[in-house]
Amino acid sequence: MPADTLDELIEAGRRQEEERQAEIKRAYDAGGTRPKLKVVSDNGDQKTNGKLVLRPARLPDPETLHPRPWLYGTQLIRGYVTVLVAPGGTGKSAYAMAVAMSLASRRPFLLDHIFAPVNVAYINLDDPMDELERRVAAVMLAHKIRREDLEGRLFLEDCDGHGLTLAAPARDENGFYVANPDEAALTELIRDSNIGLIVCDPFAESHTLEENSNPQMIQAAAVWRRIARATNCAVLLVHHVRKGETTGIDAARGAKAVTDSARVGLLMSTMSAAEAEEFGIQDDDRLAYVRLDDAKRNMAAAAKARWFHLRSIKLGNTFDPTYPNGDSVGAIVTWQPPDNELEKAPTTELNTVLDAIKDGPTPGVLYTRSRRGDSSRWCGQVLCEAFQVQDKQAAKMTDAWFRSGLLYEIEYFHPKWRRKTKGVAVRDHERPT
């Protein structure tokens, strides 16, 4: 093992970053010039020319490298920023609060692995403290969290109307620049309270820069990265999307630099009408079901995505006769889509069904792709009869087979109708094995 411990390496990196920032500030104060490049050779000689510092690679033994310091699943990592993007009303604040309380209580009730228990700070720049406390109470009730599980480990801040400004436009005798009024104070608070995760909800309220400017959003995101590195904590930024369809993390509001700057990008979206039909959820209820995707990776198929249910939790605060029913507050819980039993069917039985589809309902006649018209000629009917499943399950399987190319449509001559029509054929080389 190397002589330096992880904490020593982190502290050395922090001191180096502070020295570099101080050097940059002194250079600007002296007249706006930037530090010159230092090229450091093996014998310690330095050559100056530029803006950066270059050193010979250390080339350590890979087995001695410290693992990445993940905190929570593959969503939160010490020293880095995670961005959670979702439309309004999706439940992103409820999810962020649940993640914060999962880490603070040391309980993985959302099924993500907790690598290290840490103190958590949740800063909400939209809602007052009493609303934050209602959300905390809802999560505690939904997941049976005790007060002693959170005391001294969960910190809340609503900034009480004075806000939080980590990046703002400023001007001095040298012209315009980006100021960071609250960066030092927030960094000190995180260190003093030994915070391992800080949540900012929403990110847009933590700066006063131009949201649609990539250069300015690089600066707004950079201050959160500096805080993460200087304090060795994970940062979770809750961010809104633009108006319109949410099809990926690029739907995040404002300049793309915000999501590009994050180590992890999460996208939360409500269940679509097609997904609700697939899972047998009533359309009136589907907006209470949300999916979470790691948007910097490929989006998962609906059945394999991570799903959550936004449950309405009664707080029981019925003491005031003016409000005899008390409050109901949304809390996120995990939700598992119903299994499609056809996906578990033995290969031999599936191939028997494919043989029947290939032969058609009667000699010389092929099955149809659509259920319209004569449903007895629909290819999914073969699945319904063979496995005793409902139309929706059979349609899900046949749709998957058409997408994969196992089933496809051809034009053939119908012997009874004495004209050409379309029917379903099977590609034998695509069969399940």
C-alpha positions in Angstrom: 0.0 0.0 0.0 1.2 3.5 -0.6 2.5 5.6 2.3 -0.2 8.2 1.9 -3.7 7.4 3.3 -6.8 8.5 1.3 -7.5 11.3 3.8 -3.9 12.6 3.5 -4.2 12.5 -0.3 -7.5 14.4 -0.2 -6.2 17.0 2.3 -3.1 17.5 0.1 -5.3 18.0 -3.0 -7.5 20.4 -1.1 -4.5 22.5 0.0 -3.1 22.5 -3.5 -6.4 23.7 -4.9 -6.7 26.5 -2.3 -3.1 27.6 -3.1 -3.9 27.6 -6.8 -7.1 29.7 -6.3 -5.2 32.1 -4.1 -2.5 32.4 -6.8 -5.1 33.1 -9.4 -6.7 35.8 -7.2 -3.4 37.5 -6.5 -2.6 37.5 -10.3 -6.0 39.1 -11.1 -5.5 41.6 -8.3 -2.1 42.5 -9.7 -3.5 43.4 -13.1 -5.5 40.5 -14.6 -2.6 38.2 -15.7 -2.9 34.5 -15.2 -0.3 32.2 -13.6 2.3 30.9 -16.0 2.7 27.2 -16.9 5.2 25.3 -14.8 6.7 22.2 -16.4 8.4 20.2 -13.7 11.1 17.7 -14.8 12.3 14.7 -12.9 15.2 16.6 -11.4 12.9 19.3 -10.1 13.8 22.0 -12.8 10.9 24.2 -13.8 10.2 25.9 -17.1 7.5 28.6 -17.3 5.4 29.1 -20.4 1.5 29.2 -20.3 -1.3 28.6 -17.8 -1.0 25.1 -16.4 1.2 22.9 -14.3 2.6 19.7 -15.9 4.3 16.9 -13.9 5.7 13.6 -14.9 3.1 10.8 -14.5 3.4 8.9 -11.3 2.5 5.6 -13.0 1.4 3.7 -9.8 0.7 0.0 -9.5 -3.0 -0.3 -10.4 -3.6 -2.5 -7.4 -2.6 0.3 -5.0 -5.1 2.9 -6.5 -7.9 3.8 -4.2 -11.4 2.8 -5.5 -13.7 5.6 -6.5 -15.4 6.9 -3.2 -19.0 6.1 -4.1 -21.5 7.0 -1.4 -24.9 5.8 -2.7 -25.3 3.2 -5.4 -23.8 4.6 -8.6 -25.6 8.0 -8.1 -23.5 9.9 -5.6 -19.7 10.0 -5.3 -17.5 12.1 -3.0 -15.9 15.0 -4.6 -18.3 15.1 -7.6 -21.6 16.6 -8.7 -24.8 14.7 -9.6 -27.6 16.4 -11.5 -31.2 15.2 -11.1 -33.4 16.5 -14.0 -37.2 16.2 -14.1 -40.3 18.2 -15.0 -42.2 20.0 -12.3 -44.6 17.8 -10.3 -42.7 14.6 -11.1 -41.6 14.0 -7.6 -37.9 15.0 -7.9 -37.9 16.9 -4.6 -39.6 13.9 -2.9 -36.9 11.6 -4.4 -34.0 13.9 -3.4 -35.4 14.1 0.1 -35.7 10.3 0.3 -32.2 9.8 -0.9 -30.9 12.3 1.7 -32.8 10.6 4.5 -31.7 7.1 3.3 -28.1 8.2 3.7 -28.6 10.1 6.9 -30.5 7.2 8.5 -28.1 4.5 7.2 -31.1 2.6 5.7 -31.2 1.6 2.0 -35.0 1.7 1.7 -34.8 2.8 -2.0 -32.6 -0.3 -2.6 -29.4 1.5 -3.5 -26.3 0.4 -1.7 -25.0 2.7 1.0 -21.2 2.6 0.9 -20.6 5.0 3.8 -23.0 6.6 6.2 -22.6 10.4 6.3 -24.2 13.5 7.6 -26.5 15.1 5.0 -27.5 18.7 4.4 -30.7 19.5 2.3 -30.9 23.1 1.1 -34.2 24.0 -0.4 -34.4 27.4 -2.1 -38.1 27.3 -3.1 -40.0 26.2 0.0 -40.1 27.4 3.7 -39.0 25.2 6.6 -42.4 24.1 7.6 -42.9 22.5 4.2 -39.5 20.8 4.4 -40.5 19.3 7.8 -43.8 18.0 6.3 -41.8 16.2 3.6 -39.4 14.8 6.2 -42.4 13.5 8.3 -43.9 11.9 5.2 -40.7 10.0 4.4 -40.3 8.9 8.1 -43.9 7.5 8.1 -43.6 5.9 4.6 -40.3 4.1 5.5 -40.8 3.7 9.3 -37.7 5.8 10.2 -37.2 6.7 13.9 -36.2 10.1 15.2 -33.0 8.6 16.7 -32.1 7.4 13.2 -31.8 11.0 12.0 -30.9 13.2 15.0 -27.6 15.0 14.5 -27.2 13.6 11.0 -29.9 15.4 8.9 -29.6 19.2 8.4 -32.2 21.4 6.7 -31.9 24.9 5.3 -34.5 27.0 3.5 -32.2 30.1 3.5 -35.1 32.0 5.1 -35.7 34.4 2.3 -32.1 35.5 2.0 -31.2 33.0 -0.6 -27.9 31.4 -1.6 -25.7 32.9 -4.3 -22.8 30.9 -5.3 -22.2 32.6 -8.7 -23.3 36.1 -9.7 -22.2 38.7 -12.3 -20.0 41.4 -10.9 -17.9 44.3 -12.2 -14.8 46.1 -11.1 -12.2 48.4 -12.7 -11.1 45.5 -14.9 -14.6 44.8 -16.3 -17.2 42.0 -15.7 -16.4 38.8 -13.9 -18.2 36.0 -12.0 -18.2 36.5 -8.2 -18.9 33.7 -5.7 -20.4 35.5 -2.7 -21.4 32.5 -0.6 -18.9 29.9 -1.7 -16.5 30.3 1.2 -19.3 30.4 3.8 -21.0 27.3 2.5 -17.6 25.4 2.3 -16.9 26.2 5.9 -20.4 25.1 7.0 -20.0 21.8 5.2 -16.7 21.2 6.9 -17.9 22.3 10.3 -20.9 19.9 10.2 -18.9 17.1 8.6 -21.4 16.9 5.7 -21.0 14.0 3.2 -23.9 14.9 0.9 -25.3 18.3 0.2 -28.6 18.6 -1.8 -29.4 21.9 -3.6 -33.1 22.1 -4.7 -33.3 23.7 -7.2 -30.0 24.5 -8.7 -31.3 27.5 -10.7 -31.9 29.4 -7.4 -28.2 29.0 -6.3 -26.9 31.5 -8.9 -27.9 34.7 -10.7 -26.1 34.0 -14.0 -27.7 33.8 -17.5 -29.3 30.3 -17.6 -29.1 30.0 -21.4 -25.4 30.9 -21.6 -23.0 28.0 -21.8 -20.0 30.0 -20.6 -21.9 31.3 -17.6 -23.4 27.9 -16.7 -19.9 26.4 -16.8 -19.1 28.9 -14.1 -22.3 28.1 -12.1 -21.5 24.4 -12.2 -17.8 24.9 -11.5 -18.5 26.5 -8.1 -20.4 23.3 -7.0 -17.5 21.2 -8.3 -15.0 23.2 -6.3 -17.2 22.8 -3.2 -17.5 19.1 -3.7 -13.7 18.7 -4.1 -12.7 21.1 -1.3 -15.0 19.4 1.2 -14.8 15.8 -0.2 -18.6 15.6 -0.2 -21.1 14.5 -2.8 -23.4 17.2 -4.4 -26.9 16.5 -5.7 -28.4 19.4 -7.8 -32.1 19.2 -8.5 -32.8 20.8 -11.9 -35.9 21.6 -14.0 -36.5 20.7 -17.6 -37.6 22.9 -20.5 -41.2 23.0 -21.5 -42.1 20.2 -23.9 -41.5 16.5 -24.1 -38.9 15.0 -21.8 -36.9 12.5 -23.9 -33.5 12.7 -22.3 -31.2 14.7 -20.1 -30.8 17.3 -22.9 -34.3 18.4 -22.0 -32.7 20.1 -18.9 -33.6 23.8 -18.7 -31.0 26.3 -19.9 -27.6 25.7 -21.3 -26.3 22.2 -21.8 -23.1 22.9 -19.8 -25.0 22.2 -16.5 -25.6 18.5 -17.3 -22.3 18.2 -19.2 -20.4 19.3 -16.1 -21.9 16.6 -13.8 -20.3 13.3 -13.1 -23.7 11.6 -13.0 -26.9 12.7 -14.7 -30.2 11.3 -13.6 -33.5 11.8 -15.5 -36.9 11.3 -13.7 -40.0 11.1 -15.8 -43.7 10.2 -15.2 -45.1 6.9 -16.6 -46.3 7.4 -20.2 -49.7 6.2 -21.5 -48.0 3.4 -23.4 -46.1 2.2 -20.3 -49.3 2.4 -18.2 -51.1 0.2 -20.7 -48.2 -2.2 -20.7 -48.2 -2.5 -16.8 -52.0 -2.5 -16.4 -52.1 0.9 -14.6 -55.2 3.1 -15.0 -54.5 6.2 -17.0 -55.8 8.4 -14.1 -53.2 6.8 -11.8 -50.1 6.8 -14.0 -48.7 10.2 -13.1 -48.0 8.9 -9.6 -45.5 6.4 -11.1 -42.1 7.7 -12.1 -39.0 6.1 -13.6 -35.4 7.0 -12.9 -32.8 6.6 -15.6 -29.0 7.1 -15.6 -29.3 9.5 -18.5 -25.6 9.4 -19.3 -26.0 5.8 -20.1 -28.5 4.1 -22.4 -32.2 4.5 -21.3 -33.5 1.1 -20.1 -36.6 -0.6 -21.5 -39.7 0.2 -19.5 -39.9 -3.2 -17.8 -36.2 -2.9 -16.8 -36.2 0.7 -15.7 -36.1 1.7 -12.0 -39.6 2.6 -11.0 -41.0 4.5 -8.0 -44.4 5.3 -6.7 -45.3 8.7 -5.3 -47.6 7.7 -2.4 -49.8 10.2 -0.5 -49.0 9.9 3.2 -51.4 11.2 5.8 -49.4 13.0 8.5 -52.1 12.7 11.2 -51.8 16.4 12.1 -55.6 16.7 12.8 -55.4 18.8 16.0 -56.7 22.0 14.4 -60.5 21.9 14.0 -60.1 24.3 11.0 -58.2 21.5 9.2 -59.8 18.3 10.6 -58.2 16.1 7.9 -54.7 17.3 8.4 -52.1 17.1 5.6 -51.3 14.5 3.0 -47.7 14.7 1.6 -46.1 12.7 -1.2 -43.3 10.3 -0.4 -41.3 8.2 -2.8 -41.3 4.4 -2.4 -39.9 1.7 -4.7 -42.2 0.0 -7.2 -41.7 -3.1 -9.3 -43.6 -3.6 -12.6 -45.6 -6.8 -12.8 -43.6 -9.6 -14.4 -44.6 -10.8 -17.9 -44.8 -14.6 -17.5 -44.1 -15.1 -21.2 -40.5 -13.8 -20.8 -39.9 -16.8 -18.4 -41.5 -19.4 -20.8 -39.2 -22.3 -21.8 -37.5 -21.9 -25.2 -39.1 -25.1 -26.5 -42.6 -23.9 -25.8 -41.9 -20.5 -27.4 -40.6 -22.3 -30.5 -43.8 -24.4 -30.6 -45.8 -21.1 -30.6 -43.6 -19.8 -33.4 -44.2 -22.9 -35.4 -47.9 -22.4 -35.1 -47.6 -18.7 -36.1 -45.6 -19.8 -39.1 -48.1 -22.4 -40.2 -51.1 -20.0 -40.0 -54.6 -20.5 -38.7 -55.6 -22.6 -41.8 -53.7 -24.0 -44.7 -52.5 -21.3 -47.1 -53.6 -18.5 -44.7 -51.2 -16.5 -42.4 -51.8 -14.8 -39.1 -52.1 -10.9 -39.0 -50.0 -8.5 -37.1 -53.0 -6.4 -36.0 -55.9 -7.3 -33.7 -58.3 -5.4 -35.9 -61.0 -7.3 -37.8 -60.9 -11.1 -37.2 -59.1 -11.5 -33.9 -58.8 -15.2 -34.4 -56.3 -14.5 -37.1 -54.2 -12.2 -34.8 -50.8 -13.8 -34.2 -50.9 -12.9 -30.5 -54.0 -15.2 -30.1 -51.6 -18.1 -30.4 -49.8 -16.9 -27.3 -53.0 -16.3 -25.4 -54.2 -19.9 -26.1 -50.8 -21.6 -25.5 -50.0 -19.8 -22.2 -53.5 -18.7 -21.0 -52.4 -15.0 -20.8 -54.3 -11.8 -21.5 -54.2 -9.9 -24.8 -51.9 -7.2 -23.3 -49.2 -9.7 -22.3 -49.4 -11.4 -25.7 -49.2 -8.0 -27.5 -46.1 -7.1 -25.5 -44.4 -10.3 -26.6 -45.3 -10.0 -30.2 -44.4 -6.4 -30.4 -40.9 -7.3 -29.0 -40.6 -10.1 -31.6 -41.5 -7.6 -34.4 -38.9 -5.1 -33.1 -36.2 -7.8 -33.0 -37.0 -9.0 -36.5 -38.0 -12.5 -35.4 -41.5 -11.8 -36.8 -42.1 -9.7 -39.9 -44.8 -9.0 -42.4 -44.9 -10.4 -46.0 -47.4 -10.0 -48.8 -49.1 -13.2 -50.0 -52.1 -14.4 -52.0 -55.1 -15.2 -49.8 -56.8 -18.4 -51.3 -60.3 -17.5 -50.1 -60.3 -13.8 -50.8 -58.4 -14.4 -54.1 -56.3 -11.3 -53.7 -53.0 -10.2 -52.1 -52.9 -9.3 -48.4 -50.3 -9.1 -45.6 -49.5 -11.8 -43.2 -46.9 -12.7 -40.5 -43.8 -14.7 -41.2 -41.0 -16.1 -38.9 -37.3 -15.7 -39.4 -36.0 -19.0 -38.3 -32.5 -17.9 -37.7 -33.8 -15.3 -35.1 -35.6 -17.9 -33.0 -34.8 -18.1 -29.3 -32.2 -20.8 -28.5 
